[in-house]
Amino acid sequence: MLQPILYSFRRCPYAMRARLAIADAGQSVLLREVVLRSKPAEMLEVSPKGTVPVMVMPDGVVIEQSFEIMEWAYEESLDETSLALVARNDGPFKQALDRYKYADRYPEFSQQHYREQGEEFLAELEGLLSPNLSGADMGFVDYAIVPFVRQFAGVDEDWFASAPYPRVRDWLTRFVNSELFETVMGKYPQWLAGDREPIFP
Ligand SMILES: N[C@@H](CCC(=O)N[C@@H](CS)C(=O)NCC(=O)O)C(=O)O
């Protein structure tokens, strides 16, 4: 059976959400691990924008956005409320995350200022988690968002450990201790043209 090809980068939160959906939904792909500073010509040819993840279907159709790869994997989309939450993750929260993580590159404001901007989203999640965004089990909306929250938490672990978001903390802890997390964080060597791709997951 022909499988899609997924261009991926292990630590990228967008690529992570794509791999989470693929593994959680029971799909499988051929994985091409990308090194961002030397992206394969084969990827840039089908997707000149040059970001990962990118998925190439056996019929040549290219899916260039992580969220659309999730929709393909789950064979469904999210309700309006969840879509709006993901949009706040990908928009203001991701922007605050980048500035909080690399505050030295954004000297207009302090790192704490950027953290407080991100906390607006953490506070929203805190009010929504019970114990997951999807309810009893983690699902599409959880996996769309949790890789970004993991990065945010990792900027200052001591701060996060005592921040007033116990449900977010519990959610993230369960996620990083899950088998699915271990599966999607498996390490693959950089794919080079001609290499036979490993099957993921
Ligand atoms: N909107 C895209 C964003 C993907 C994205 O920005 N990926 C980053 C890595 S986390 C990337 O490939 N950046 C290009 C680069 O760093 O050269 C998606 O959802 O797939």
The ligand as an SDF file (V2000), in Angstrom:
LIG
                    3D

 20 19  0  0  0  0  0  0  0  0999 V2000
    1.5400   27.3580    9.7670 N   0  0  0  0  0  0  0  0  0  0  0  0
    2.5330   26.3020    9.6750 C   0  0  0  0  0  0  0  0  0  0  0  0
    3.7200   26.6740   10.5570 C   0  0  0  0  0  0  0  0  0  0  0  0
    4.8460   25.6640   10.5060 C   0  0  0  0  0  0  0  0  0  0  0  0
    6.1630   26.2360   11.0180 C   0  0  0  0  0  0  0  0  0  0  0  0
    6.2970   27.4650   11.2360 O   0  0  0  0  0  0  0  0  0  0  0  0
    7.1890   25.3680   11.1940 N   0  0  0  0  0  0  0  0  0  0  0  0
    8.5080   25.8630   11.5470 C   0  0  0  0  0  0  0  0  0  0  0  0
    9.2590   24.9350   12.4750 C   0  0  0  0  0  0  0  0  0  0  0  0
    8.4830   24.7610   14.0450 S   0  0  0  0  0  0  0  0  0  0  0  0
    9.3670   25.9290   10.2820 C   0  0  0  0  0  0  0  0  0  0  0  0
    9.3630   25.0190    9.5000 O   0  0  0  0  0  0  0  0  0  0  0  0
   10.0890   27.0500   10.1030 N   0  0  0  0  0  0  0  0  0  0  0  0
   10.9440   27.2170    8.9660 C   0  0  0  0  0  0  0  0  0  0  0  0
   12.3660   27.4420    9.3310 C   0  0  0  0  0  0  0  0  0  0  0  0
   12.6630   27.5600   10.5360 O   0  0  0  0  0  0  0  0  0  0  0  0
   13.2020   27.4710    8.4400 O   0  0  0  0  0  0  0  0  0  0  0  0
    1.8820   24.9830   10.0650 C   0  0  0  0  0  0  0  0  0  0  0  0
    0.9220   24.9960   10.8380 O   0  0  0  0  0  0  0  0  0  0  0  0
    2.2970   23.9190    9.5720 O   0  0  0  0  0  0  0  0  0  0  0  0
  1  2  1  0
  2  3  1  0
  2 18  1  0
  3  4  1  0
  4  5  1  0
  5  6  2  0
  5  7  1  0
  7  8  1  0
  8  9  1  0
  8 11  1  0
  9 10  1  0
 11 12  2  0
 11 13  1  0
 13 14  1  0
 14 15  1  0
 15 16  2  0
 15 17  1  0
 18 19  2  0
 18 20  1  0
M  END
$$$$
